[in-house]
Amino acid sequence: MKKYNNIYSFIDDYNKKVGGYYFSHDTLKFFGERLSEMRILKNTVKITDNMDEKRECYILSSLQRNHPSGAKRSYSYFDCETLERVFIKE
């Protein structure tokens, strides 16, 4: 498992492995997010995803400025092995 010092090295690896739209300019603009306000937290967390699988994930903290009730801090989870986004079981 790799340790990330900053969001930019995480995004580079994400784009190489996944190549998704999560960090694209249009997606960030839609949610009112900025790369400069995103942080990849130092510790990983073990979660149960929405498919009842246990995974170890990186946690991405971001500030969503376009949230209906005002700016809101949100957290996204990315699998440590595949870097794909994971949704927590509610």
C-alpha angles and dihedrals in degrees: 000000000000124000115221122211095190143011094251095063089047091051091050091054091043091054091048095048104030107014091198131151098250094107098033119128093245094050093049091047092050092055094038093242130148127203089224089063096048122098132189105216118233098233127062123221133214111229141169109238128214090271092057093252120137113232140173110231144185114233120227117198118201139165114236106205096181095058111135094240095043134277113342133187110232134185128215126190126219125189111250094224104038100022088222117145114262126204118214119234110249 
